[in-house]
Amino acid sequence: MPRKGPVPKRDVLPDPVYHSKTVTKFINKVMLSGKKSVAERVVYDAFETIRE
């Protein structure tokens, strides 16, 4: 608990490809050790495989 009052919640920005906050949350769950670009590549490749 911080001494200077409550910490404001950060709003989730939509991802640049699908413009969806849900996809951004999913990418953040897949991310390991702060490697967001790797997680994005994995998720987008999986979506392309599903699309085919």
C-alpha positions, -999 to +999 in steps of 0.1 A: +000+000+000+017+033-011+019+062+012+009+088-014-025+075-021-040+049-045-021+041-077-043+047-108-050+017-131-033+018-165-057+015-194-048-013-219-040+000-254-054-019-283-029-039-304-018-023-338-029-053-360-064-062-348-072-030-328-084-052-299-078-049-262-085-086-257-056-095-281-033-072-261-042-088-229-036-123-244-002-111-257+007-099-222-002-133-207+019-151-233+049-128-227+078-143-208+107-122-192+094-090-208+098-102-244+068-086-259+079-086-295+085-124-293+050-129-277+034-107-304+051-128-332+039-161-316+003-149-312+001-134-347+016-165-363-009-186-344-037-164-356-025-168-392-023-206-388-059-206-374-070-185-403-057-210-429 
